[in-house]
């Protein structure tokens, strides 16, 4: 996974990452953030499976850059809680 992120950074920036460069530190941080995202996602799915809608929302709210999948699951949890604002 780290190599994939590194190659994407190199392709995006049009540069080649040398060993020990600042880009490598950025890649390491991005990989760590991605693993945190996966951990939060997994915990939210487990909460949904247990019908713990509030717990699922708490985990999904911790994701700093939500994807469409994250937002869909949050909306589904709100729907299950019937917590949408009605006009």
PDB file of N, CA, C and O in Angstrom:
ATOM      1  N   UNK A   1       0.826  -1.188   0.000  1.00  0.00           N
ATOM      2  CA  UNK A   1       0.000   0.000   0.000  1.00  0.00           C
ATOM      3  C   UNK A   1       0.872   1.254   0.000  1.00  0.00           C
ATOM      4  O   UNK A   1       0.592   2.215  -0.716  1.00  0.00           O
ATOM      5  N   UNK A   2       1.916   1.235   0.797  1.00  0.00           N
ATOM      6  CA  UNK A   2       2.804   2.393   0.874  1.00  0.00           C
ATOM      7  C   UNK A   2       3.419   2.697  -0.488  1.00  0.00           C
ATOM      8  O   UNK A   2       3.556   3.860  -0.868  1.00  0.00           O
ATOM      9  N   UNK A   3       3.785   1.658  -1.214  1.00  0.00           N
ATOM     10  CA  UNK A   3       4.373   1.850  -2.540  1.00  0.00           C
ATOM     11  C   UNK A   3       3.353   2.448  -3.512  1.00  0.00           C
ATOM     12  O   UNK A   3       3.701   3.275  -4.355  1.00  0.00           O
ATOM     13  N   UNK A   4       2.088   2.022  -3.390  1.00  0.00           N
ATOM     14  CA  UNK A   4       1.052   2.565  -4.263  1.00  0.00           C
ATOM     15  C   UNK A   4       0.869   4.056  -4.021  1.00  0.00           C
ATOM     16  O   UNK A   4       0.773   4.836  -4.968  1.00  0.00           O
ATOM     17  N   UNK A   5       0.821   4.451  -2.755  1.00  0.00           N
ATOM     18  CA  UNK A   5       0.677   5.872  -2.427  1.00  0.00           C
ATOM     19  C   UNK A   5       1.886   6.641  -2.933  1.00  0.00           C
ATOM     20  O   UNK A   5       1.744   7.730  -3.490  1.00  0.00           O
ATOM     21  N   UNK A   6       3.085   6.076  -2.741  1.00  0.00           N
ATOM     22  CA  UNK A   6       4.304   6.731  -3.200  1.00  0.00           C
ATOM     23  C   UNK A   6       4.273   6.939  -4.714  1.00  0.00           C
ATOM     24  O   UNK A   6       4.624   8.014  -5.201  1.00  0.00           O
ATOM     25  N   UNK A   7       3.857   5.921  -5.451  1.00  0.00           N
ATOM     26  CA  UNK A   7       3.825   6.059  -6.907  1.00  0.00           C
ATOM     27  C   UNK A   7       2.769   7.075  -7.344  1.00  0.00           C
ATOM     28  O   UNK A   7       2.969   7.785  -8.330  1.00  0.00           O
ATOM     29  N   UNK A   8       1.642   7.154  -6.618  1.00  0.00           N
ATOM     30  CA  UNK A   8       0.620   8.142  -6.946  1.00  0.00           C
ATOM     31  C   UNK A   8       1.115   9.559  -6.673  1.00  0.00           C
ATOM     32  O   UNK A   8       0.844  10.474  -7.450  1.00  0.00           O
ATOM     33  N   UNK A   9       1.841   9.741  -5.569  1.00  0.00           N
ATOM     34  CA  UNK A   9       2.408  11.059  -5.259  1.00  0.00           C
ATOM     35  C   UNK A   9       3.423  11.442  -6.333  1.00  0.00           C
ATOM     36  O   UNK A   9       3.428  12.578  -6.807  1.00  0.00           O
ATOM     37  N   UNK A  10       4.283  10.495  -6.720  1.00  0.00           N
ATOM     38  CA  UNK A  10       5.278  10.767  -7.758  1.00  0.00           C
ATOM     39  C   UNK A  10       4.610  11.141  -9.080  1.00  0.00           C
ATOM     40  O   UNK A  10       5.034  12.077  -9.757  1.00  0.00           O
ATOM     41  N   UNK A  11       3.565  10.404  -9.440  1.00  0.00           N
ATOM     42  CA  UNK A  11       2.870  10.679 -10.696  1.00  0.00           C
ATOM     43  C   UNK A  11       2.183  12.039 -10.652  1.00  0.00           C
ATOM     44  O   UNK A  11       2.229  12.795 -11.622  1.00  0.00           O
ATOM     45  N   UNK A  12       1.548  12.348  -9.525  1.00  0.00           N
ATOM     46  CA  UNK A  12       0.834  13.612  -9.397  1.00  0.00           C
ATOM     47  C   UNK A  12       1.791  14.804  -9.430  1.00  0.00           C
ATOM     48  O   UNK A  12       1.529  15.806 -10.095  1.00  0.00           O
ATOM     49  N   UNK A  13       2.901  14.682  -8.704  1.00  0.00           N
ATOM     50  CA  UNK A  13       3.848  15.789  -8.597  1.00  0.00           C
ATOM     51  C   UNK A  13       4.852  15.819  -9.745  1.00  0.00           C
ATOM     52  O   UNK A  13       5.525  16.828  -9.956  1.00  0.00           O
ATOM     53  N   UNK A  14       4.953  14.729 -10.479  1.00  0.00           N
ATOM     54  CA  UNK A  14       5.914  14.666 -11.568  1.00  0.00           C
ATOM     55  C   UNK A  14       7.351  14.604 -11.092  1.00  0.00           C
ATOM     56  O   UNK A  14       8.262  15.076 -11.772  1.00  0.00           O
ATOM     57  N   UNK A  15       7.553  14.009  -9.899  1.00  0.00           N
ATOM     58  CA  UNK A  15       8.905  13.896  -9.353  1.00  0.00           C
ATOM     59  C   UNK A  15       9.182  12.461  -8.955  1.00  0.00           C
ATOM     60  O   UNK A  15       8.272  11.634  -8.887  1.00  0.00           O
ATOM     61  N   UNK A  16      10.438  12.176  -8.696  1.00  0.00           N
ATOM     62  CA  UNK A  16      10.855  10.862  -8.232  1.00  0.00           C
ATOM     63  C   UNK A  16      11.255  10.986  -6.770  1.00  0.00           C
ATOM     64  O   UNK A  16      12.072  11.843  -6.434  1.00  0.00           O
ATOM     65  N   UNK A  17      10.704  10.154  -5.890  1.00  0.00           N
ATOM     66  CA  UNK A  17      11.004  10.205  -4.458  1.00  0.00           C
ATOM     67  C   UNK A  17      12.323   9.493  -4.167  1.00  0.00           C
ATOM     68  O   UNK A  17      12.508   8.327  -4.517  1.00  0.00           O
ATOM     69  N   UNK A  18      13.218  10.207  -3.532  1.00  0.00           N
ATOM     70  CA  UNK A  18      14.485   9.609  -3.105  1.00  0.00           C
ATOM     71  C   UNK A  18      14.320   9.075  -1.688  1.00  0.00           C
ATOM     72  O   UNK A  18      13.474   9.548  -0.929  1.00  0.00           O
ATOM     73  N   UNK A  19      15.124   8.100  -1.347  1.00  0.00           N
ATOM     74  CA  UNK A  19      15.082   7.522  -0.009  1.00  0.00           C
ATOM     75  C   UNK A  19      15.349   8.600   1.033  1.00  0.00           C
ATOM     76  O   UNK A  19      16.301   9.369   0.904  1.00  0.00           O
ATOM     77  N   UNK A  20      14.500   8.657   2.079  1.00  0.00           N
ATOM     78  CA  UNK A  20      14.679   9.615   3.163  1.00  0.00           C
ATOM     79  C   UNK A  20      14.185  11.020   2.858  1.00  0.00           C
ATOM     80  O   UNK A  20      14.394  11.926   3.664  1.00  0.00           O
ATOM     81  N   UNK A  21      13.539  11.227   1.726  1.00  0.00           N
ATOM     82  CA  UNK A  21      13.076  12.567   1.372  1.00  0.00           C
ATOM     83  C   UNK A  21      11.819  12.944   2.149  1.00  0.00           C
ATOM     84  O   UNK A  21      11.178  12.100   2.776  1.00  0.00           O
ATOM     85  N   UNK A  22      11.487  14.223   2.092  1.00  0.00           N
ATOM     86  CA  UNK A  22      10.277  14.710   2.759  1.00  0.00           C
ATOM     87  C   UNK A  22       9.028  14.056   2.172  1.00  0.00           C
ATOM     88  O   UNK A  22       8.048  13.834   2.883  1.00  0.00           O
ATOM     89  N   UNK A  23       9.064  13.745   0.866  1.00  0.00           N
ATOM     90  CA  UNK A  23       7.923  13.076   0.230  1.00  0.00           C
ATOM     91  C   UNK A  23       7.676  11.719   0.874  1.00  0.00           C
ATOM     92  O   UNK A  23       6.529  11.318   1.067  1.00  0.00           O
ATOM     93  N   UNK A  24       8.765  11.006   1.209  1.00  0.00           N
ATOM     94  CA  UNK A  24       8.599   9.705   1.860  1.00  0.00           C
ATOM     95  C   UNK A  24       7.916   9.845   3.213  1.00  0.00           C
ATOM     96  O   UNK A  24       7.117   8.992   3.598  1.00  0.00           O
ATOM     97  N   UNK A  25       8.224  10.911   3.931  1.00  0.00           N
ATOM     98  CA  UNK A  25       7.565  11.151   5.215  1.00  0.00           C
ATOM     99  C   UNK A  25       6.080  11.467   5.002  1.00  0.00           C
ATOM    100  O   UNK A  25       5.227  11.034   5.777  1.00  0.00           O
ATOM    101  N   UNK A  26       5.786  12.222   3.950  1.00  0.00           N
ATOM    102  CA  UNK A  26       4.400  12.522   3.602  1.00  0.00           C
ATOM    103  C   UNK A  26       3.645  11.248   3.237  1.00  0.00           C
ATOM    104  O   UNK A  26       2.497  11.062   3.640  1.00  0.00           O
ATOM    105  N   UNK A  27       4.291  10.381   2.479  1.00  0.00           N
ATOM    106  CA  UNK A  27       3.684   9.107   2.092  1.00  0.00           C
ATOM    107  C   UNK A  27       3.404   8.270   3.327  1.00  0.00           C
ATOM    108  O   UNK A  27       2.339   7.660   3.428  1.00  0.00           O
ATOM    109  N   UNK A  28       4.336   8.227   4.264  1.00  0.00           N
ATOM    110  CA  UNK A  28       4.140   7.461   5.497  1.00  0.00           C
ATOM    111  C   UNK A  28       2.957   8.004   6.288  1.00  0.00           C
ATOM    112  O   UNK A  28       2.162   7.236   6.830  1.00  0.00           O
ATOM    113  N   UNK A  29       2.840   9.329   6.355  1.00  0.00           N
ATOM    114  CA  UNK A  29       1.720   9.940   7.074  1.00  0.00           C
ATOM    115  C   UNK A  29       0.399   9.641   6.387  1.00  0.00           C
ATOM    116  O   UNK A  29      -0.598   9.367   7.055  1.00  0.00           O
ATOM    117  N   UNK A  30       0.378   9.690   5.052  1.00  0.00           N
ATOM    118  CA  UNK A  30      -0.848   9.391   4.311  1.00  0.00           C
ATOM    119  C   UNK A  30      -1.264   7.941   4.515  1.00  0.00           C
ATOM    120  O   UNK A  30      -2.451   7.655   4.665  1.00  0.00           O
ATOM    121  N   UNK A  31      -0.305   7.028   4.522  1.00  0.00           N
ATOM    122  CA  UNK A  31      -0.618   5.615   4.748  1.00  0.00           C
ATOM    123  C   UNK A  31      -1.191   5.421   6.143  1.00  0.00           C
ATOM    124  O   UNK A  31      -2.118   4.635   6.337  1.00  0.00           O
ATOM    125  N   UNK A  32      -0.638   6.142   7.118  1.00  0.00           N
ATOM    126  CA  UNK A  32      -1.136   6.023   8.474  1.00  0.00           C
ATOM    127  C   UNK A  32      -2.563   6.572   8.553  1.00  0.00           C
ATOM    128  O   UNK A  32      -3.415   5.974   9.210  1.00  0.00           O
ATOM    129  N   UNK A  33      -2.828   7.688   7.900  1.00  0.00           N
ATOM    130  CA  UNK A  33      -4.173   8.247   7.893  1.00  0.00           C
ATOM    131  C   UNK A  33      -5.155   7.304   7.210  1.00  0.00           C
ATOM    132  O   UNK A  33      -6.298   7.175   7.648  1.00  0.00           O
ATOM    133  N   UNK A  34      -4.715   6.643   6.138  1.00  0.00           N
ATOM    134  CA  UNK A  34      -5.584   5.718   5.429  1.00  0.00           C
ATOM    135  C   UNK A  34      -5.927   4.522   6.313  1.00  0.00           C
ATOM    136  O   UNK A  34      -7.063   4.048   6.300  1.00  0.00           O
ATOM    137  N   UNK A  35      -4.953   4.029   7.082  1.00  0.00           N
ATOM    138  CA  UNK A  35      -5.239   2.913   7.982  1.00  0.00           C
ATOM    139  C   UNK A  35      -6.217   3.345   9.070  1.00  0.00           C
ATOM    140  O   UNK A  35      -7.065   2.554   9.484  1.00  0.00           O
ATOM    141  N   UNK A  36      -6.112   4.585   9.539  1.00  0.00           N
ATOM    142  CA  UNK A  36      -7.066   5.105  10.531  1.00  0.00           C
ATOM    143  C   UNK A  36      -8.468   5.187   9.929  1.00  0.00           C
ATOM    144  O   UNK A  36      -9.453   4.857  10.589  1.00  0.00           O
ATOM    145  N   UNK A  37      -8.551   5.629   8.668  1.00  0.00           N
ATOM    146  CA  UNK A  37      -9.833   5.674   7.970  1.00  0.00           C
ATOM    147  C   UNK A  37     -10.453   4.282   7.900  1.00  0.00           C
ATOM    148  O   UNK A  37     -11.640   4.111   8.176  1.00  0.00           O
ATOM    149  N   UNK A  38      -9.653   3.295   7.532  1.00  0.00           N
ATOM    150  CA  UNK A  38     -10.161   1.929   7.438  1.00  0.00           C
ATOM    151  C   UNK A  38     -10.617   1.402   8.795  1.00  0.00           C
ATOM    152  O   UNK A  38     -11.618   0.692   8.888  1.00  0.00           O
ATOM    153  N   UNK A  39      -9.886   1.749   9.833  1.00  0.00           N
ATOM    154  CA  UNK A  39     -10.251   1.307  11.180  1.00  0.00           C
ATOM    155  C   UNK A  39     -11.591   1.912  11.596  1.00  0.00           C
ATOM    156  O   UNK A  39     -12.459   1.214  12.120  1.00  0.00           O
ATOM    157  N   UNK A  40     -11.752   3.215  11.361  1.00  0.00           N
ATOM    158  CA  UNK A  40     -13.017   3.878  11.705  1.00  0.00           C
ATOM    159  C   UNK A  40     -14.170   3.323  10.881  1.00  0.00           C
ATOM    160  O   UNK A  40     -15.271   3.122  11.393  1.00  0.00           O
ATOM    161  N   UNK A  41     -13.912   3.078   9.605  1.00  0.00           N
ATOM    162  CA  UNK A  41     -14.934   2.514   8.727  1.00  0.00           C
ATOM    163  C   UNK A  41     -15.381   1.153   9.240  1.00  0.00           C
ATOM    164  O   UNK A  41     -16.578   0.880   9.322  1.00  0.00           O
ATOM    165  N   UNK A  42     -14.420   0.295   9.588  1.00  0.00           N
ATOM    166  CA  UNK A  42     -14.725  -1.040  10.079  1.00  0.00           C
ATOM    167  C   UNK A  42     -15.530  -0.970  11.370  1.00  0.00           C
ATOM    168  O   UNK A  42     -16.493  -1.716  11.546  1.00  0.00           O
ATOM    169  N   UNK A  43     -15.140  -0.077  12.271  1.00  0.00           N
ATOM    170  CA  UNK A  43     -15.874   0.076  13.525  1.00  0.00           C
ATOM    171  C   UNK A  43     -17.293   0.572  13.286  1.00  0.00           C
ATOM    172  O   UNK A  43     -18.218   0.161  13.986  1.00  0.00           O
ATOM    173  N   UNK A  44     -17.473   1.446  12.310  1.00  0.00           N
ATOM    174  CA  UNK A  44     -18.824   1.935  12.010  1.00  0.00           C
ATOM    175  C   UNK A  44     -19.680   0.824  11.418  1.00  0.00           C
ATOM    176  O   UNK A  44     -20.868   0.727  11.725  1.00  0.00           O
ATOM    177  N   UNK A  45     -19.090  -0.013  10.573  1.00  0.00           N
ATOM    178  CA  UNK A  45     -19.833  -1.137   9.988  1.00  0.00           C
ATOM    179  C   UNK A  45     -20.242  -2.123  11.078  1.00  0.00           C
ATOM    180  O   UNK A  45     -21.360  -2.639  11.062  1.00  0.00           O
ATOM    181  N   UNK A  46     -19.348  -2.383  12.015  1.00  0.00           N
ATOM    182  CA  UNK A  46     -19.689  -3.276  13.128  1.00  0.00           C
ATOM    183  C   UNK A  46     -20.829  -2.699  13.955  1.00  0.00           C
ATOM    184  O   UNK A  46     -21.710  -3.435  14.401  1.00  0.00           O
ATOM    185  N   UNK A  47     -20.816  -1.389  14.162  1.00  0.00           N
ATOM    186  CA  UNK A  47     -21.896  -0.742  14.912  1.00  0.00           C
ATOM    187  C   UNK A  47     -23.217  -0.842  14.159  1.00  0.00           C
ATOM    188  O   UNK A  47     -24.257  -1.083  14.772  1.00  0.00           O
ATOM    189  N   UNK A  48     -23.192  -0.662  12.845  1.00  0.00           N
ATOM    190  CA  UNK A  48     -24.408  -0.794  12.033  1.00  0.00           C
ATOM    191  C   UNK A  48     -24.937  -2.222  12.119  1.00  0.00           C
ATOM    192  O   UNK A  48     -26.141  -2.430  12.266  1.00  0.00           O
ATOM    193  N   UNK A  49     -24.047  -3.202  12.027  1.00  0.00           N
ATOM    194  CA  UNK A  49     -24.462  -4.602  12.125  1.00  0.00           C
ATOM    195  C   UNK A  49     -25.145  -4.892  13.455  1.00  0.00           C
ATOM    196  O   UNK A  49     -26.054  -5.718  13.529  1.00  0.00           O
ATOM    197  N   UNK A  50     -24.698  -4.202  14.511  1.00  0.00           N
ATOM    198  CA  UNK A  50     -25.295  -4.374  15.839  1.00  0.00           C
ATOM    199  C   UNK A  50     -26.488  -3.443  16.054  1.00  0.00           C
ATOM    200  O   UNK A  50     -27.056  -3.396  17.145  1.00  0.00           O
ATOM    201  N   UNK A  51     -26.866  -2.700  15.005  1.00  0.00           N
ATOM    202  CA  UNK A  51     -27.952  -1.718  15.064  1.00  0.00           C
ATOM    203  C   UNK A  51     -27.692  -0.631  16.115  1.00  0.00           C
ATOM    204  O   UNK A  51     -28.619  -0.092  16.720  1.00  0.00           O
ATOM    205  N   UNK A  52     -26.417  -0.331  16.309  1.00  0.00           N
ATOM    206  CA  UNK A  52     -25.997   0.756  17.189  1.00  0.00           C
ATOM    207  C   UNK A  52     -25.798   1.990  16.315  1.00  0.00           C
ATOM    208  O   UNK A  52     -24.673   2.346  15.964  1.00  0.00           O
ATOM    209  N   UNK A  53     -26.899   2.629  15.975  1.00  0.00           N
ATOM    210  CA  UNK A  53     -26.869   3.732  15.021  1.00  0.00           C
ATOM    211  C   UNK A  53     -26.074   4.927  15.545  1.00  0.00           C
ATOM    212  O   UNK A  53     -25.325   5.552  14.795  1.00  0.00           O
ATOM    213  N   UNK A  54     -26.236   5.242  16.820  1.00  0.00           N
ATOM    214  CA  UNK A  54     -25.488   6.362  17.411  1.00  0.00           C
ATOM    215  C   UNK A  54     -23.991   6.068  17.401  1.00  0.00           C
ATOM    216  O   UNK A  54     -23.183   6.951  17.115  1.00  0.00           O
ATOM    217  N   UNK A  55     -23.624   4.828  17.713  1.00  0.00           N
ATOM    218  CA  UNK A  55     -22.218   4.443  17.693  1.00  0.00           C
ATOM    219  C   UNK A  55     -21.640   4.532  16.290  1.00  0.00           C
ATOM    220  O   UNK A  55     -20.506   4.972  16.103  1.00  0.00           O
ATOM    221  N   UNK A  56     -22.431   4.110  15.299  1.00  0.00           N
ATOM    222  CA  UNK A  56     -21.980   4.195  13.909  1.00  0.00           C
ATOM    223  C   UNK A  56     -21.768   5.644  13.504  1.00  0.00           C
ATOM    224  O   UNK A  56     -20.770   5.974  12.863  1.00  0.00           O
ATOM    225  N   UNK A  57     -22.701   6.507  13.875  1.00  0.00           N
ATOM    226  CA  UNK A  57     -22.562   7.928  13.552  1.00  0.00           C
ATOM    227  C   UNK A  57     -21.351   8.544  14.239  1.00  0.00           C
ATOM    228  O   UNK A  57     -20.664   9.385  13.659  1.00  0.00           O
ATOM    229  N   UNK A  58     -21.090   8.129  15.468  1.00  0.00           N
ATOM    230  CA  UNK A  58     -19.932   8.653  16.194  1.00  0.00           C
ATOM    231  C   UNK A  58     -18.636   8.300  15.466  1.00  0.00           C
ATOM    232  O   UNK A  58     -17.734   9.132  15.363  1.00  0.00           O
ATOM    233  N   UNK A  59     -18.545   7.084  14.968  1.00  0.00           N
ATOM    234  CA  UNK A  59     -17.345   6.672  14.226  1.00  0.00           C
ATOM    235  C   UNK A  59     -17.265   7.373  12.877  1.00  0.00           C
ATOM    236  O   UNK A  59     -16.191   7.826  12.481  1.00  0.00           O
ATOM    237  N   UNK A  60     -18.371   7.467  12.175  1.00  0.00           N
ATOM    238  CA  UNK A  60     -18.373   8.119  10.862  1.00  0.00           C
ATOM    239  C   UNK A  60     -18.055   9.607  10.981  1.00  0.00           C
ATOM    240  O   UNK A  60     -17.428  10.177  10.088  1.00  0.00           O
ATOM    241  N   UNK A  61     -18.479  10.238  12.068  1.00  0.00           N
ATOM    242  CA  UNK A  61     -18.197  11.659  12.278  1.00  0.00           C
ATOM    243  C   UNK A  61     -16.714  11.930  12.501  1.00  0.00           C
ATOM    244  O   UNK A  61     -16.256  13.057  12.310  1.00  0.00           O
ATOM    245  N   UNK A  62     -15.963  10.912  12.903  1.00  0.00           N
ATOM    246  CA  UNK A  62     -14.523  11.077  13.139  1.00  0.00           C
ATOM    247  C   UNK A  62     -13.715  11.070  11.847  1.00  0.00           C
ATOM    248  O   UNK A  62     -12.535  11.422  11.850  1.00  0.00           O
ATOM    249  N   UNK A  63     -14.347  10.668  10.735  1.00  0.00           N
ATOM    250  CA  UNK A  63     -13.651  10.631   9.450  1.00  0.00           C
ATOM    251  C   UNK A  63     -13.589  12.049   8.906  1.00  0.00           C
ATOM    252  O   UNK A  63     -14.616  12.664   8.619  1.00  0.00           O
ATOM    253  N   UNK A  64     -12.362  12.562   8.767  1.00  0.00           N
ATOM    254  CA  UNK A  64     -12.188  13.977   8.414  1.00  0.00           C
ATOM    255  C   UNK A  64     -12.512  14.288   6.961  1.00  0.00           C
ATOM    256  O   UNK A  64     -12.937  15.402   6.656  1.00  0.00           O
ATOM    257  N   UNK A  65     -12.323  13.339   6.063  1.00  0.00           N
ATOM    258  CA  UNK A  65     -12.635  13.554   4.648  1.00  0.00           C
ATOM    259  C   UNK A  65     -13.579  12.450   4.178  1.00  0.00           C
ATOM    260  O   UNK A  65     -13.143  11.467   3.578  1.00  0.00           O
ATOM    261  N   UNK A  66     -14.880  12.615   4.454  1.00  0.00           N
ATOM    262  CA  UNK A  66     -15.823  11.543   4.119  1.00  0.00           C
ATOM    263  C   UNK A  66     -15.981  11.341   2.617  1.00  0.00           C
ATOM    264  O   UNK A  66     -15.915  12.282   1.825  1.00  0.00           O
ATOM    265  N   UNK A  67     -16.191  10.090   2.259  1.00  0.00           N
ATOM    266  CA  UNK A  67     -16.454   9.730   0.867  1.00  0.00           C
ATOM    267  C   UNK A  67     -17.957   9.582   0.682  1.00  0.00           C
ATOM    268  O   UNK A  67     -18.719   9.701   1.641  1.00  0.00           O
ATOM    269  N   UNK A  68     -18.376   9.328  -0.532  1.00  0.00           N
ATOM    270  CA  UNK A  68     -19.808   9.135  -0.787  1.00  0.00           C
ATOM    271  C   UNK A  68     -20.318   7.925   0.000  1.00  0.00           C
ATOM    272  O   UNK A  68     -21.453   7.931   0.476  1.00  0.00           O
ATOM    273  N   UNK A  69     -19.500   6.907   0.139  1.00  0.00           N
ATOM    274  CA  UNK A  69     -19.900   5.709   0.898  1.00  0.00           C
ATOM    275  C   UNK A  69     -20.098   6.047   2.375  1.00  0.00           C
ATOM    276  O   UNK A  69     -21.049   5.585   3.004  1.00  0.00           O
ATOM    277  N   UNK A  70     -19.194   6.856   2.917  1.00  0.00           N
ATOM    278  CA  UNK A  70     -19.299   7.279   4.311  1.00  0.00           C
ATOM    279  C   UNK A  70     -20.561   8.110   4.525  1.00  0.00           C
ATOM    280  O   UNK A  70     -21.293   7.899   5.492  1.00  0.00           O
ATOM    281  N   UNK A  71     -20.809   9.045   3.626  1.00  0.00           N
ATOM    282  CA  UNK A  71     -21.994   9.899   3.742  1.00  0.00           C
ATOM    283  C   UNK A  71     -23.278   9.099   3.581  1.00  0.00           C
ATOM    284  O   UNK A  71     -24.269   9.378   4.255  1.00  0.00           O
ATOM    285  N   UNK A  72     -23.270   8.104   2.693  1.00  0.00           N
ATOM    286  CA  UNK A  72     -24.445   7.247   2.519  1.00  0.00           C
ATOM    287  C   UNK A  72     -24.740   6.488   3.800  1.00  0.00           C
ATOM    288  O   UNK A  72     -25.891   6.408   4.229  1.00  0.00           O
ATOM    289  N   UNK A  73     -23.698   5.928   4.414  1.00  0.00           N
ATOM    290  CA  UNK A  73     -23.907   5.176   5.655  1.00  0.00           C
ATOM    291  C   UNK A  73     -24.381   6.082   6.784  1.00  0.00           C
ATOM    292  O   UNK A  73     -25.213   5.678   7.596  1.00  0.00           O
ATOM    293  N   UNK A  74     -23.857   7.306   6.840  1.00  0.00           N
ATOM    294  CA  UNK A  74     -24.318   8.252   7.855  1.00  0.00           C
ATOM    295  C   UNK A  74     -25.788   8.604   7.625  1.00  0.00           C
ATOM    296  O   UNK A  74     -26.566   8.672   8.577  1.00  0.00           O
ATOM    297  N   UNK A  75     -26.167   8.824   6.381  1.00  0.00           N
ATOM    298  CA  UNK A  75     -27.565   9.126   6.066  1.00  0.00           C
ATOM    299  C   UNK A  75     -28.462   7.942   6.407  1.00  0.00           C
ATOM    300  O   UNK A  75     -29.576   8.130   6.897  1.00  0.00           O
ATOM    301  N   UNK A  76     -27.992   6.738   6.154  1.00  0.00           N
ATOM    302  CA  UNK A  76     -28.764   5.538   6.488  1.00  0.00           C
ATOM    303  C   UNK A  76     -28.962   5.412   7.994  1.00  0.00           C
ATOM    304  O   UNK A  76     -30.039   5.027   8.450  1.00  0.00           O
ATOM    305  N   UNK A  77     -27.925   5.735   8.769  1.00  0.00           N
ATOM    306  CA  UNK A  77     -28.037   5.690  10.229  1.00  0.00           C
ATOM    307  C   UNK A  77     -29.026   6.743  10.717  1.00  0.00           C
ATOM    308  O   UNK A  77     -29.831   6.476  11.609  1.00  0.00           O
ATOM    309  N   UNK A  78     -28.967   7.943  10.131  1.00  0.00           N
ATOM    310  CA  UNK A  78     -29.933   8.994  10.500  1.00  0.00           C
ATOM    311  C   UNK A  78     -31.352   8.550  10.148  1.00  0.00           C
ATOM    312  O   UNK A  78     -32.288   8.799  10.907  1.00  0.00           O
ATOM    313  N   UNK A  79     -31.508   7.905   9.018  1.00  0.00           N
ATOM    314  CA  UNK A  79     -32.830   7.420   8.617  1.00  0.00           C
ATOM    315  C   UNK A  79     -33.331   6.373   9.604  1.00  0.00           C
ATOM    316  O   UNK A  79     -34.501   6.386   9.986  1.00  0.00           O
ATOM    317  N   UNK A  80     -32.447   5.465  10.020  1.00  0.00           N
ATOM    318  CA  UNK A  80     -32.833   4.441  10.992  1.00  0.00           C
ATOM    319  C   UNK A  80     -33.225   5.067  12.331  1.00  0.00           C
ATOM    320  O   UNK A  80     -34.098   4.556  13.034  1.00  0.00           O
ATOM    321  N   UNK A  81     -32.576   6.168  12.672  1.00  0.00           N
ATOM    322  CA  UNK A  81     -32.903   6.882  13.922  1.00  0.00           C
ATOM    323  C   UNK A  81     -34.074   7.830  13.743  1.00  0.00           C
ATOM    324  O   UNK A  81     -34.575   8.396  14.714  1.00  0.00           O
ATOM    325  N   UNK A  82     -34.514   8.007  12.492  1.00  0.00           N
ATOM    326  CA  UNK A  82     -35.578   8.953  12.148  1.00  0.00           C
ATOM    327  C   UNK A  82     -35.203  10.350  12.638  1.00  0.00           C
ATOM    328  O   UNK A  82     -36.021  11.077  13.200  1.00  0.00           O
ATOM    329  N   UNK A  83     -33.922  10.700  12.402  1.00  0.00           N
ATOM    330  CA  UNK A  83     -33.438  11.986  12.896  1.00  0.00           C
ATOM    331  C   UNK A  83     -33.236  13.023  11.804  1.00  0.00           C
ATOM    332  O   UNK A  83     -32.517  14.004  11.998  1.00  0.00           O
ATOM    333  N   UNK A  84     -33.869  12.809  10.659  1.00  0.00           N
ATOM    334  CA  UNK A  84     -33.801  13.824   9.606  1.00  0.00           C
ATOM    335  C   UNK A  84     -34.716  14.986   9.982  1.00  0.00           C
ATOM    336  O   UNK A  84     -35.756  14.805  10.615  1.00  0.00           O
ATOM    337  N   UNK A  85     -34.304  16.160   9.581  1.00  0.00           N
ATOM    338  CA  UNK A  85     -35.146  17.323   9.800  1.00  0.00           C
ATOM    339  C   UNK A  85     -36.252  17.295   8.746  1.00  0.00           C
ATOM    340  O   UNK A  85     -35.973  17.162   7.554  1.00  0.00           O
ATOM    341  N   UNK A  86     -37.449  17.414   9.165  1.00  0.00           N
ATOM    342  CA  UNK A  86     -38.585  17.411   8.256  1.00  0.00           C
ATOM    343  C   UNK A  86     -39.045  18.844   8.013  1.00  0.00           C
ATOM    344  O   UNK A  86     -39.032  19.665   8.930  1.00  0.00           O
ATOM    345  N   UNK A  87     -39.459  19.153   6.761  1.00  0.00           N
ATOM    346  CA  UNK A  87     -39.934  20.517   6.472  1.00  0.00           C
ATOM    347  C   UNK A  87     -41.252  20.821   7.147  1.00  0.00           C
ATOM    348  O   UNK A  87     -41.780  21.923   7.002  1.00  0.00           O
TER     349      UNK A  87
END
